[in-house]
Amino acid sequence: MAETGRRRRRLLALAALLLAAGIAGSSLLALPPREELAEALLSRMFGLRVEIGALELRLEAGVELELRELRARAQDAAGDEPAAFEVRRAVGRQSWPRLLTGQLFPRRWELEGPVVRLSGTTPGSAPPPVPELDLSVVDGRVEWRRGGASEPLELRGLRVEAQRGKLWGSASGHLAGNLFQGGVLVTALRLNFEGWLDRAVLRGDLRRLDLSRLSPGAVELRGSASGDFEIEHSPERLRVTTVLEVEGPEFRPPGFESPLRAERSLLRLGVDWSRPLLEIGLDRLTLDDLDLRGRVSVDFAEDGRILGDLTIAPFVPGPSARLHPLSALGTRFAIWDRINRRISGGRVGEVGLRWDVPRAQAAETFAFRRESTPDELEIELALSGATFRPFDDAPPLEQVSGQVRISGDVLKISGAGFVSGGSASPRIALRLAGMRRLCHLPREERRIEVQPGVPLPGLARLFAGFAPRAEEGSAAGVRLAFDKLEMQHPYAVLPVRGATGELVYADGALSLRAPEAVLGGAPASLAVDWNRQSGELRLDVAYLPGEASPRPEPAEEWLRGRLEMPRLPLGKLLLEDPSGWVHARGARAELRRIEGLLAGGEAAGSGWLSLAEEGGVPYEFQLRVEGADASAAAPAFGLDPANLTGRLSASGKLGGRLGSGAPYARHAEVDLRLNATEGTLGGLPWVMAIARLPSIQGARALLGRPLLFDTLDTHLRLAQGRMDLTELNLKGPELRGVADARIELTQPGAPTDALVTLMFLNTVDRVLGSVPVVNVLLGKDGNLLATSFRIRGPRENLSVTYVPPGAVQAVTGVIGQSARSLFGLIRKAAGGGKDDGDEDSGTGEATRPDAP
């Protein structure tokens, strides 16, 4: 490289001197043969192999020296190699007064058809100091064969006019020519200059410069440039200022997967090169909506550094025909391309970029392939008012905003938030350590694929359903120890797999710790903290060294773990201290082998819940309870705890919707078989309404006190706000009864429609003598008097009517489905009578259970 540079300097010096010194010396001495002597002198002077076709000296008003067919080659050049410099005809003139003062070589030269041939990636360093000349060049040509380019650049039709200053001033002049490559015009070049080869100022302009002709084959560069420039050079310094406009610029920076393309570009910059320091003042660089300003400094010493301080003007992100910073970043990093394609509107504020890195590590730093420190690299920006759509079929996130800061290898996002479905998200703060891993994740795992259940819109509603009630005070933590978590959620941006850790939810705050996980295909640790009351969500991600295990085949199950919680709301009932296993597939989470305490009784069951709906979390739970305290369960049936006592057992289904905000009765789905033993039942509006009848007031069992029972059985169904009690069977020491009822819980006053049959034991005739309709059954207790009532109306104003025995089974409407089996229940309650299908006997009207 050093030898090549020396050859270039010699070549340029030779072209400038035009062999003046050697030629003039040989001419004046007039020593034959003149050509051979001149060739030897010039070859020794410039270290080149010089050939001269002819030399002629004329003495007129001064000395005129004419050279023809001069060629200069490198000493080791092959015989058929084109000359590095050649000229058809060169004429030099020197006046007698200058000769008499000792200036032997001519200072005025005219060149016809000079050719300079250069090679290498750059023209080389400036030539050594050369005396200034009056120079006229006609039809000159400069050929530059660059490394990697298939065809040389040629400056053809070169015209130069230069004059020395009159009083020790610098030479000045102008140059013009056309730049070609492969016979195709690249641009027309014009410039004026002051100074000479070793020190000068050049001012010129370019018009429609085809940039594709300037770039070697390995570099993609397109566009048409026009503008002005100024170059000031000296042995110590080179300064360049330029203003260029480029139409259709296109180029591909190192490491980018595809070129950057823009409609127009404007470049205003100043370059100051003072070895070994290069400083670039970027007054403005625009590529469509990418608007860049600032300064860059490069120290080319062995241990030099690169410093920069740039700002990018605000812009609108999202897909666009115009280039902007985010779309430019997306051509380098796939994850940013995905984000840009799914964002619209909004505004990114001014972006700040600052760096101070070792020059040898600059490329690795800017590509995030090394772990840089905060004082080496810093990027800041803010986003406001944007809309982001995680998936094509997912609801958009609106009014997305937040501040982003990259300090070395750490990414921080603060004050972030969005609105989804009319609801505002928590304020999000993210800290991610490991930008070098984030920007180079495996292609096959850095993308979220839509699966069933994603994006799980009911997740937030689930936590709302577990929030402690006001009367419960502080809630103990819900704990989920998971040994498998595989999550593809659009809010997370990257997929998670192979996570093990613990999730705790308490007092409206959620904490997730996963010291081992794979995030986007690289090992990482995860920490998530969400405070429902303060509305803050904090995420801490740290990428770990090493490589992740190979991704397994996709599995339906994405969560598996052991669940422990203080309580599980099942409608108005609370399952205390439940524990069991959670298995999640898609949007459906299954609860298996759940055990706990329900109203003091042992409970066991299993169930499921769905996270696929925004309006709440549907669930269904199959439950079995033994030995519960009936008083503790009374509120679930709308009773005061004092009005229901005894031991309670239940089995069946509980369902509903968590986190919907609606009353439980509106969405409940309940189907239970209930059994209570050795207790009391009081406060029932039906019994109180019947007790007010004058003909019943003599019955001790209905004197406003709780009913004693040995057993109480019923089948309870609740759906769409309607509760059905069928086959209710109460057995007590003084009173037995059966009932069938429907209650509209979601309507004002809870309208009721019930059919009740009471059987009074050991009741004297005078007490019930005024009862208009009595059915007499013969049972083991002797005379059993039964009478039936139809009860209808709102809770506060129930109406009671007697139902003749023969008409009981004819009752239709809301309670008709169970009325057909009512007499069978009566006989069972009485402990005697005949089976269904046989004729009833007694002193009253006989009826068949299956009569219409």
ZAVEXFI-802765 format. One line per field, with one value per residue (C-alpha): residue number from 1; residue in one letter; y, z, x. Coordinates in steps of 0.02 Angstrom, whole numbers. Layout:
% ZAVEXFI-802765
k <- [NUM  ...]
r <- [a  ...]
v <- [Y  ...]
w <- [Z  ...]
u <- [X  ...]
This chain:
% ZAVEXFI-802765
k <- [1  2  3  4  5  6  7  8  9  10  11  12  13  14  15  16  17  18  19  20  21  22  23  24  25  26  27  28  29  30  31  32  33  34  35  36  37  38  39  40  41  42  43  44  45  46  47  48  49  50  51  52  53  54  55  56  57  58  59  60  61  62  63  64  65  66  67  68  69  70  71  72  73  74  75  76  77  78  79  80  81  82  83  84  85  86  87  88  89  90  91  92  93  94  95  96  97  98  99  100  101  102  103  104  105  106  107  108  109  110  111  112  113  114  115  116  117  118  119  120  121  122  123  124  125  126  127  128  129  130  131  132  133  134  135  136  137  138  139  140  141  142  143  144  145  146  147  148  149  150  151  152  153  154  155  156  157  158  159  160  161  162  163  164  165  166  167  168  169  170  171  172  173  174  175  176  177  178  179  180  181  182  183  184  185  186  187  188  189  190  191  192  193  194  195  196  197  198  199  200  201  202  203  204  205  206  207  208  209  210  211  212  213  214  215  216  217  218  219  220  221  222  223  224  225  226  227  228  229  230  231  232  233  234  235  236  237  238  239  240  241  242  243  244  245  246  247  248  249  250  251  252  253  254  255  256  257  258  259  260  261  262  263  264  265  266  267  268  269  270  271  272  273  274  275  276  277  278  279  280  281  282  283  284  285  286  287  288  289  290  291  292  293  294  295  296  297  298  299  300  301  302  303  304  305  306  307  308  309  310  311  312  313  314  315  316  317  318  319  320  321  322  323  324  325  326  327  328  329  330  331  332  333  334  335  336  337  338  339  340  341  342  343  344  345  346  347  348  349  350  351  352  353  354  355  356  357  358  359  360  361  362  363  364  365  366  367  368  369  370  371  372  373  374  375  376  377  378  379  380  381  382  383  384  385  386  387  388  389  390  391  392  393  394  395  396  397  398  399  400  401  402  403  404  405  406  407  408  409  410  411  412  413  414  415  416  417  418  419  420  421  422  423  424  425  426  427  428  429  430  431  432  433  434  435  436  437  438  439  440  441  442  443  444  445  446  447  448  449  450  451  452  453  454  455  456  457  458  459  460  461  462  463  464  465  466  467  468  469  470  471  472  473  474  475  476  477  478  479  480  481  482  483  484  485  486  487  488  489  490  491  492  493  494  495  496  497  498  499  500  501  502  503  504  505  506  507  508  509  510  511  512  513  514  515  516  517  518  519  520  521  522  523  524  525  526  527  528  529  530  531  532  533  534  535  536  537  538  539  540  541  542  543  544  545  546  547  548  549  550  551  552  553  554  555  556  557  558  559  560  561  562  563  564  565  566  567  568  569  570  571  572  573  574  575  576  577  578  579  580  581  582  583  584  585  586  587  588  589  590  591  592  593  594  595  596  597  598  599  600  601  602  603  604  605  606  607  608  609  610  611  612  613  614  615  616  617  618  619  620  621  622  623  624  625  626  627  628  629  630  631  632  633  634  635  636  637  638  639  640  641  642  643  644  645  646  647  648  649  650  651  652  653  654  655  656  657  658  659  660  661  662  663  664  665  666  667  668  669  670  671  672  673  674  675  676  677  678  679  680  681  682  683  684  685  686  687  688  689  690  691  692  693  694  695  696  697  698  699  700  701  702  703  704  705  706  707  708  709  710  711  712  713  714  715  716  717  718  719  720  721  722  723  724  725  726  727  728  729  730  731  732  733  734  735  736  737  738  739  740  741  742  743  744  745  746  747  748  749  750  751  752  753  754  755  756  757  758  759  760  761  762  763  764  765  766  767  768  769  770  771  772  773  774  775  776  777  778  779  780  781  782  783  784  785  786  787  788  789  790  791  792  793  794  795  796  797  798  799  800  801  802  803  804  805  806  807  808  809  810  811  812  813  814  815  816  817  818  819  820  821  822  823  824  825  826  827  828  829  830  831  832  833  834  835  836  837  838  839  840  841  842  843  844  845  846  847  848  849  850  851  852]
r <- [m  a  e  t  g  r  r  r  r  r  l  l  a  l  a  a  l  l  l  a  a  g  i  a  g  s  s  l  l  a  l  p  p  r  e  e  l  a  e  a  l  l  s  r  m  f  g  l  r  v  e  i  g  a  l  e  l  r  l  e  a  g  v  e  l  e  l  r  e  l  r  a  r  a  q  d  a  a  g  d  e  p  a  a  f  e  v  r  r  a  v  g  r  q  s  w  p  r  l  l  t  g  q  l  f  p  r  r  w  e  l  e  g  p  v  v  r  l  s  g  t  t  p  g  s  a  p  p  p  v  p  e  l  d  l  s  v  v  d  g  r  v  e  w  r  r  g  g  a  s  e  p  l  e  l  r  g  l  r  v  e  a  q  r  g  k  l  w  g  s  a  s  g  h  l  a  g  n  l  f  q  g  g  v  l  v  t  a  l  r  l  n  f  e  g  w  l  d  r  a  v  l  r  g  d  l  r  r  l  d  l  s  r  l  s  p  g  a  v  e  l  r  g  s  a  s  g  d  f  e  i  e  h  s  p  e  r  l  r  v  t  t  v  l  e  v  e  g  p  e  f  r  p  p  g  f  e  s  p  l  r  a  e  r  s  l  l  r  l  g  v  d  w  s  r  p  l  l  e  i  g  l  d  r  l  t  l  d  d  l  d  l  r  g  r  v  s  v  d  f  a  e  d  g  r  i  l  g  d  l  t  i  a  p  f  v  p  g  p  s  a  r  l  h  p  l  s  a  l  g  t  r  f  a  i  w  d  r  i  n  r  r  i  s  g  g  r  v  g  e  v  g  l  r  w  d  v  p  r  a  q  a  a  e  t  f  a  f  r  r  e  s  t  p  d  e  l  e  i  e  l  a  l  s  g  a  t  f  r  p  f  d  d  a  p  p  l  e  q  v  s  g  q  v  r  i  s  g  d  v  l  k  i  s  g  a  g  f  v  s  g  g  s  a  s  p  r  i  a  l  r  l  a  g  m  r  r  l  c  h  l  p  r  e  e  r  r  i  e  v  q  p  g  v  p  l  p  g  l  a  r  l  f  a  g  f  a  p  r  a  e  e  g  s  a  a  g  v  r  l  a  f  d  k  l  e  m  q  h  p  y  a  v  l  p  v  r  g  a  t  g  e  l  v  y  a  d  g  a  l  s  l  r  a  p  e  a  v  l  g  g  a  p  a  s  l  a  v  d  w  n  r  q  s  g  e  l  r  l  d  v  a  y  l  p  g  e  a  s  p  r  p  e  p  a  e  e  w  l  r  g  r  l  e  m  p  r  l  p  l  g  k  l  l  l  e  d  p  s  g  w  v  h  a  r  g  a  r  a  e  l  r  r  i  e  g  l  l  a  g  g  e  a  a  g  s  g  w  l  s  l  a  e  e  g  g  v  p  y  e  f  q  l  r  v  e  g  a  d  a  s  a  a  a  p  a  f  g  l  d  p  a  n  l  t  g  r  l  s  a  s  g  k  l  g  g  r  l  g  s  g  a  p  y  a  r  h  a  e  v  d  l  r  l  n  a  t  e  g  t  l  g  g  l  p  w  v  m  a  i  a  r  l  p  s  i  q  g  a  r  a  l  l  g  r  p  l  l  f  d  t  l  d  t  h  l  r  l  a  q  g  r  m  d  l  t  e  l  n  l  k  g  p  e  l  r  g  v  a  d  a  r  i  e  l  t  q  p  g  a  p  t  d  a  l  v  t  l  m  f  l  n  t  v  d  r  v  l  g  s  v  p  v  v  n  v  l  l  g  k  d  g  n  l  l  a  t  s  f  r  i  r  g  p  r  e  n  l  s  v  t  y  v  p  p  g  a  v  q  a  v  t  g  v  i  g  q  s  a  r  s  l  f  g  l  i  r  k  a  a  g  g  g  k  d  d  g  d  e  d  s  g  t  g  e  a  t  r  p  d  a  p]
v <- [0  121  84  112  280  335  288  390  543  529  509  662  765  711  757  930  970  897  843  1025  1024  880  933  1113  1058  942  1069  1207  1099  1039  876  742  630  741  615  481  603  677  504  454  614  603  417  446  598  518  333  296  225  374  365  518  505  670  828  994  1156  1324  1490  1639  1777  1652  1465  1350  1165  1038  857  726  552  555  401  354  181  101  25  -151  -128  -255  -201  -207  -120  49  199  278  448  499  654  675  848  964  1139  1235  1417  1520  1702  1759  1869  1719  1616  1751  1747  1561  1490  1359  1257  1334  1401  1405  1243  1189  1005  915  749  710  546  502  323  288  125  75  118  300  421  425  562  736  756  841  1031  1079  1250  1343  1348  1438  1287  1254  1079  1029  862  785  622  544  358  285  96  60  -102  -202  -100  -188  -28  126  301  419  609  652  813  889  1074  1167  1350  1407  1567  1611  1760  1920  1969  1812  1762  1584  1516  1517  1447  1331  1151  1068  895  751  596  429  247  113  242  308  488  498  687  850  927  1111  1193  1347  1338  1448  1382  1236  1050  1055  1191  1249  1292  1214  1267  1173  1096  930  905  742  633  450  377  197  230  284  136  -24  -184  -235  -77  -39  147  227  401  560  698  883  1017  1123  1086  1170  1082  1162  1058  1075  952  969  976  937  1024  987  1070  1020  1040  898  852  672  604  423  385  201  120  -25  6  -137  -274  -219  -355  -239  -66  97  185  363  481  628  669  828  828  979  936  990  871  918  796  832  673  567  654  661  774  780  919  861  1018  915  745  704  545  578  589  541  709  700  833  830  796  642  629  484  463  353  326  146  157  294  315  369  502  560  670  666  711  647  763  706  590  486  298  158  89  225  251  376  320  364  309  162  90  113  18  -117  -156  -204  -288  -398  -362  -174  -209  -307  -166  -34  -130  -141  38  188  370  447  541  502  653  708  562  585  474  488  371  362  193  121  135  -48  -96  32  -86  -216  -84  -6  -179  -226  -372  -326  -274  -87  22  170  296  216  219  309  328  422  445  469  404  475  446  293  143  -31  -189  -345  -460  -441  -513  -435  -272  -125  -41  143  301  208  318  305  353  239  247  133  148  32  -143  -94  -46  56  101  216  302  182  146  118  102  -62  -87  80  32  109  -7  7  122  12  18  -104  -136  -258  -302  -380  -276  -376  -533  -446  -382  -551  -677  -837  -803  -953  -895  -706  -701  -731  -850  -832  -984  -1024  -914  -780  -638  -693  -535  -603  -608  -438  -484  -639  -537  -420  -570  -618  -443  -442  -383  -232  -335  -459  -333  -379  -539  -666  -709  -824  -929  -1025  -1123  -1169  -1288  -1248  -1080  -1055  -891  -806  -642  -488  -369  -465  -439  -597  -776  -857  -1043  -1161  -1041  -1105  -999  -928  -810  -725  -615  -525  -360  -314  -337  -471  -533  -656  -723  -840  -858  -981  -950  -936  -766  -753  -901  -846  -890  -754  -717  -628  -524  -445  -335  -266  -157  -146  1  111  52  13  -133  -159  -286  -333  -444  -500  -607  -741  -812  -973  -1041  -1101  -1282  -1325  -1277  -1429  -1471  -1353  -1415  -1368  -1350  -1186  -1182  -1314  -1282  -1306  -1178  -1117  -974  -912  -918  -954  -859  -976  -860  -802  -946  -944  -1099  -1073  -1123  -1214  -1301  -1406  -1408  -1289  -1344  -1216  -1250  -1104  -989  -1129  -1161  -1321  -1336  -1515  -1604  -1447  -1470  -1346  -1296  -1230  -1161  -1269  -1429  -1529  -1486  -1564  -1539  -1485  -1357  -1240  -1058  -968  -813  -789  -651  -470  -450  -575  -747  -888  -1034  -1198  -1299  -1475  -1478  -1600  -1540  -1641  -1578  -1392  -1270  -1223  -1052  -1007  -1055  -965  -799  -895  -934  -760  -807  -733  -852  -863  -930  -1087  -1207  -1387  -1483  -1463  -1573  -1529  -1594  -1526  -1381  -1200  -1081  -898  -758  -682  -498  -447  -321  -383  -460  -644  -696  -621  -738  -884  -1062  -1172  -1352  -1424  -1563  -1499  -1598  -1528  -1624  -1585  -1399  -1258  -1156  -986  -818  -894  -770  -915  -988  -817  -783  -949  -921  -762  -861  -864  -1049  -1092  -985  -1125  -1232  -1221  -1256  -1094  -975  -867  -973  -1073  -1240  -1388  -1521  -1688  -1682  -1554  -1600  -1500  -1481  -1301  -1231  -1052  -986  -817  -738  -868  -990  -1152  -1255  -1424  -1575  -1480  -1605  -1555  -1681  -1616  -1676  -1567  -1522  -1597  -1514  -1522  -1376  -1324  -1141  -1019  -851  -713  -646  -507  -425  -296  -381  -552  -614  -790  -928  -1078  -1230  -1285  -1433  -1440  -1594  -1564  -1705  -1731  -1586  -1582  -1551  -1389  -1312  -1346  -1350  -1193  -1249  -1255  -1392  -1534  -1696  -1835  -1964  -2116  -2135  -2217  -2064  -2085  -1947  -1835  -1680  -1604  -1445  -1359  -1175  -1073  -926  -786  -608  -502  -542  -397  -436  -622  -687  -860  -965  -1141  -1274  -1420  -1590  -1642  -1485  -1498  -1594  -1481  -1330  -1272  -1133  -1095  -1234  -1363  -1469  -1535  -1533  -1701  -1791  -1690  -1822  -1951  -1834  -1810  -1995  -2010  -1865  -1947  -2109  -2209  -2216  -2307  -2292  -2177  -2244  -2322  -2242  -2134  -2171  -2059  -1960  -1822  -1823  -1962  -1914  -2005  -1934  -1943  -1864  -1715]
w <- [0  42  -123  -217  -132  -177  -358  -362  -290  -416  -556  -509  -485  -654  -734  -653  -692  -866  -857  -858  -757  -845  -1017  -995  -927  -1071  -1199  -1134  -1125  -1304  -1275  -1404  -1398  -1307  -1290  -1207  -1085  -1039  -1014  -898  -797  -776  -736  -599  -531  -519  -502  -661  -828  -946  -1135  -1251  -1435  -1487  -1409  -1498  -1433  -1512  -1467  -1510  -1393  -1260  -1246  -1315  -1278  -1367  -1314  -1414  -1367  -1188  -1082  -902  -824  -660  -656  -638  -763  -904  -1077  -1140  -986  -1025  -972  -805  -886  -1068  -1173  -1362  -1365  -1229  -1261  -1124  -1136  -1032  -1060  -1070  -916  -812  -885  -840  -660  -649  -682  -807  -832  -919  -810  -949  -1024  -1153  -1155  -1292  -1250  -1084  -1001  -817  -762  -578  -488  -314  -205  -179  -283  -149  -46  -106  -213  -147  -170  -354  -426  -488  -676  -807  -876  -1020  -1048  -1199  -1222  -1065  -987  -815  -793  -621  -607  -435  -340  -360  -509  -677  -778  -741  -713  -848  -846  -1030  -1127  -982  -1003  -879  -876  -734  -705  -572  -460  -510  -342  -247  -257  -281  -450  -498  -638  -688  -741  -839  -905  -919  -808  -893  -844  -977  -1107  -1007  -949  -759  -733  -799  -684  -668  -538  -502  -399  -307  -260  -328  -311  -133  -66  -148  -132  -259  -285  -405  -442  -501  -606  -609  -549  -571  -404  -464  -580  -435  -320  -340  -372  -188  -133  -183  -218  -326  -360  -457  -363  -400  -294  -248  -155  -90  -55  39  50  112  168  346  319  205  223  120  126  12  -20  -123  -173  -226  -319  -285  -164  -127  -31  85  241  303  390  323  244  113  43  110  -20  -20  -142  -109  -2  51  117  196  283  321  332  418  399  499  516  614  659  546  599  511  545  483  461  387  309  253  176  155  338  412  462  545  621  729  733  715  757  706  773  653  776  823  982  917  956  867  950  892  948  828  837  727  699  752  631  607  616  523  345  218  45  125  224  409  553  611  436  410  571  514  363  486  627  590  757  719  546  625  747  611  499  640  702  632  675  827  833  884  964  938  947  1026  985  1074  1069  1117  1069  1014  826  809  897  819  694  829  946  822  769  954  937  1092  1268  1273  1427  1460  1429  1260  1184  1224  1125  1183  1104  1151  1067  1086  1016  909  868  872  811  883  757  610  706  874  941  918  1058  1044  1111  1135  1219  1317  1329  1267  1320  1271  1382  1324  1330  1429  1358  1470  1432  1553  1562  1431  1413  1290  1278  1226  1210  1293  1447  1489  1523  1676  1666  1601  1647  1564  1596  1479  1501  1344  1188  1099  1123  1086  917  860  916  815  666  702  878  878  805  893  802  833  926  1003  1152  1105  1148  1304  1326  1485  1581  1661  1703  1791  1910  1937  1989  2120  2193  2380  2425  2536  2679  2668  2696  2641  2541  2563  2410  2269  2233  2074  2068  1885  1805  1631  1557  1370  1323  1156  1198  1085  1231  1271  1092  1106  1144  1310  1331  1458  1603  1781  1932  2042  2024  2177  2177  2339  2393  2213  2166  2054  2060  1938  1953  1821  1847  1703  1539  1352  1282  1094  1080  1205  1391  1507  1680  1699  1837  1825  1956  1934  2062  2025  2140  2077  1898  1872  1779  1796  1696  1720  1588  1590  1451  1516  1441  1344  1218  1240  1220  1051  1035  1060  950  978  1120  1160  1345  1387  1576  1710  1895  2073  2130  2307  2359  2512  2430  2264  2232  2174  2156  2331  2407  2448  2435  2574  2557  2392  2313  2159  1984  1839  1657  1519  1335  1222  1313  1424  1596  1685  1875  1927  2095  2187  2374  2508  2636  2591  2738  2852  2756  2653  2469  2316  2132  1964  1835  1697  1650  1483  1446  1271  1309  1356  1453  1589  1623  1604  1722  1773  1928  1973  2162  2304  2483  2643  2818  2782  2906  2836  2921  2831  2664  2698  2610  2448  2454  2505  2689  2848  2932  3083  2974  2915  3029  3018  2919  2732  2590  2405  2237  2062  1953  1990  1846  1807  1745  1844  1831  1730  1860  1843  1989  2008  1974  1799  1735  1857  1796  1947  1957  2133  2238  2416  2576  2753  2914  3092  3077  3065  2923  2950  2870  2710  2633  2576  2751  2824  2693  2729  2918  2899  2837  2975  2953  2980  3130  3249  3184  3306  3169  3079  3224  3154  3223  3121  3056  3134  3010  3016  2831  2695  2512  2354  2175  2142  1969  1929  1752  1667  1831  1868  2012  2009  2168  2124  2229  2390  2528  2711  2851  3027  3192  3174  2992  2828  2661  2478  2359  2183  2149  2024  2077  1956  2052  1930  1928  2057  2210  2151  2088  2146  2082  2199  2234  2416  2503  2693  2798  2981  3102  3262  3216  3293  3184  3267  3215  3030  3029  2927  2794  2637  2548  2643  2573  2704  2687  2797  2853  2989  3098  3094  3019  2907  2846  2688  2602  2448  2413  2258  2306  2181  2176  2234  2395  2489  2433  2407  2375  2436  2364  2406  2273  2276  2286  2116  2036  2100  1951  1831  1881  1727  1685  1771  1901  1797  1759  1936  1984  1901  2031  2179  2252  2243  2350  2468  2496  2521  2644  2736  2749  2675  2532  2367  2229  2082  1963  2096  2149  2303  2452  2588  2635  2512  2324  2249  2109  1999  1997  1809  1779  1663]
u <- [0  143  230  64  41  216  185  25  111  250  126  25  182  244  79  86  268  249  426  474  633  718  664  719  886  923  865  973  1126  1091  1180  1138  1045  924  777  882  958  788  713  856  845  656  658  785  693  519  559  461  507  488  483  486  441  517  589  611  684  649  728  618  557  600  627  491  503  391  370  277  215  277  236  274  257  301  476  404  262  243  286  106  33  -46  57  9  33  44  23  15  93  155  225  315  369  488  537  718  705  654  794  919  856  893  719  769  610  457  315  184  123  -5  -57  -152  -235  -151  -206  -185  -223  -256  -298  -355  -504  -451  -348  -212  -132  -94  64  221  236  252  292  140  115  15  -74  -191  -261  -364  -452  -378  -433  -417  -452  -484  -496  -567  -558  -719  -781  -794  -767  -660  -725  -666  -659  -663  -648  -552  -517  -409  -356  -242  -144  -19  -51  33  105  144  -39  -96  -138  -320  -423  -564  -588  -728  -761  -884  -876  -913  -919  -927  -971  -1120  -1121  -1118  -1113  -1044  -913  -865  -758  -654  -496  -374  -202  -105  -84  -17  -134  -295  -478  -596  -775  -885  -1053  -1125  -1280  -1378  -1235  -1282  -1226  -1242  -1094  -985  -1013  -911  -1007  -1001  -1094  -1272  -1292  -1426  -1492  -1462  -1368  -1353  -1273  -1124  -964  -808  -643  -499  -342  -165  -31  -97  -284  -430  -598  -752  -923  -1064  -1249  -1323  -1500  -1527  -1676  -1722  -1578  -1553  -1411  -1379  -1274  -1165  -1265  -1434  -1542  -1616  -1574  -1643  -1749  -1816  -1899  -1782  -1633  -1544  -1366  -1280  -1118  -943  -795  -632  -487  -330  -233  -275  -439  -592  -735  -903  -1025  -1194  -1296  -1437  -1466  -1642  -1706  -1892  -1949  -1782  -1707  -1536  -1421  -1265  -1079  -968  -784  -670  -494  -393  -251  -217  -322  -436  -620  -779  -886  -1056  -1200  -1347  -1531  -1672  -1819  -1994  -2084  -2242  -2207  -2296  -2305  -2273  -2204  -2086  -1935  -1928  -1814  -1920  -1941  -1753  -1719  -1839  -1730  -1592  -1690  -1842  -1925  -1931  -1998  -2142  -2177  -2173  -2294  -2422  -2412  -2504  -2528  -2450  -2288  -2110  -2029  -1850  -1730  -1559  -1409  -1243  -1095  -911  -838  -670  -657  -610  -772  -888  -972  -1002  -1074  -1194  -1254  -1279  -1159  -1059  -1105  -1078  -1081  -1198  -1059  -1024  -1199  -1361  -1522  -1678  -1849  -2033  -2192  -2367  -2541  -2501  -2611  -2535  -2621  -2537  -2624  -2738  -2886  -2841  -2915  -2797  -2703  -2742  -2660  -2496  -2367  -2205  -2022  -1882  -1701  -1558  -1405  -1269  -1340  -1496  -1666  -1783  -1964  -2055  -2223  -2292  -2477  -2619  -2807  -2888  -3075  -3105  -3004  -2836  -2690  -2579  -2431  -2291  -2108  -1987  -1804  -1717  -1534  -1462  -1495  -1362  -1469  -1634  -1574  -1506  -1636  -1658  -1767  -1878  -1923  -1928  -2103  -2269  -2385  -2571  -2639  -2809  -2839  -2714  -2723  -2822  -2926  -3005  -2842  -2868  -3047  -2986  -2880  -3027  -3132  -3003  -2994  -3037  -3211  -3231  -3298  -3154  -3015  -2839  -2827  -2691  -2590  -2642  -2489  -2455  -2293  -2275  -2154  -2214  -2263  -2268  -2346  -2376  -2456  -2451  -2424  -2264  -2199  -2092  -2146  -2101  -2069  -1994  -2025  -2021  -2056  -2192  -2340  -2416  -2571  -2614  -2693  -2725  -2542  -2468  -2290  -2214  -2038  -1967  -1779  -1774  -1862  -1833  -1886  -1886  -1769  -1635  -1619  -1680  -1747  -1914  -1991  -2163  -2247  -2422  -2511  -2695  -2726  -2584  -2607  -2422  -2345  -2158  -2060  -1879  -1797  -1617  -1546  -1429  -1269  -1273  -1395  -1573  -1620  -1697  -1879  -1992  -2138  -2284  -2395  -2573  -2536  -2450  -2466  -2449  -2428  -2481  -2611  -2635  -2749  -2841  -3011  -3093  -3256  -3394  -3540  -3585  -3490  -3305  -3199  -3072  -2888  -2911  -2763  -2743  -2672  -2694  -2676  -2706  -2736  -2773  -2894  -2959  -2883  -2929  -2930  -2898  -2905  -2955  -2979  -3030  -3160  -3331  -3431  -3328  -3360  -3238  -3252  -3175  -3199  -3134  -3178  -3125  -3123  -3104  -2999  -3065  -3192  -3165  -3327  -3281  -3214  -3341  -3311  -3390  -3350  -3406  -3417  -3447  -3465  -3486  -3527  -3539  -3613  -3782  -3776  -3614  -3693  -3859  -3811  -3787  -3976  -4030  -4055  -3992  -3869  -3986  -4127  -4036  -3945  -3889  -3759  -3762  -3702  -3707  -3654  -3671  -3616  -3575  -3546  -3540  -3430  -3289  -3246  -3399  -3458  -3638  -3736  -3701  -3881  -3874  -3741  -3744  -3763  -3799  -3864  -3851  -3926  -3935  -3962  -3970  -3995  -4050  -4075  -4197  -4267  -4341  -4371  -4444  -4567  -4678  -4699  -4731  -4865  -4950  -4941  -5041  -5192  -5326  -5358  -5173  -5138  -5176  -5032  -4888  -4760  -4809  -4814  -4672  -4533  -4404  -4461  -4374  -4320  -4235  -4194  -4210  -4180  -4200  -4136  -4079  -4056  -4003  -3988  -4017  -4069  -4203  -4192  -4291  -4316  -4388  -4431  -4401  -4439  -4438  -4463  -4487  -4561  -4716  -4724  -4679  -4687  -4647  -4629  -4587  -4544  -4473  -4401  -4348  -4199  -4152  -4324  -4383  -4457  -4396  -4568  -4606  -4719  -4724  -4830  -4816  -4899  -4891  -4926  -4968  -4933  -5037  -5151  -5326  -5477  -5524  -5360  -5384  -5573  -5582  -5461  -5567  -5471  -5386  -5318  -5316  -5177  -5163  -4985  -4885  -4913  -5101  -5203  -5100  -5184  -5108  -5155  -5079  -5050  -5007  -4895  -4863  -4802  -4655  -4566  -4647  -4825  -4851  -5026  -5080  -5221  -5277  -5259  -5384  -5301  -5364  -5296  -5118  -5055  -5148  -5045  -4949  -4831  -4670  -4689  -4779  -4628  -4610  -4794  -4826  -4719  -4782  -4898  -4762  -4658  -4805  -4819  -4632  -4637  -4782  -4688  -4834  -4957  -4939  -4813  -4837  -4963  -5079  -5242  -5229  -5345  -5415  -5563  -5523  -5521  -5421  -5301  -5179  -5001  -4996  -5164  -5154]
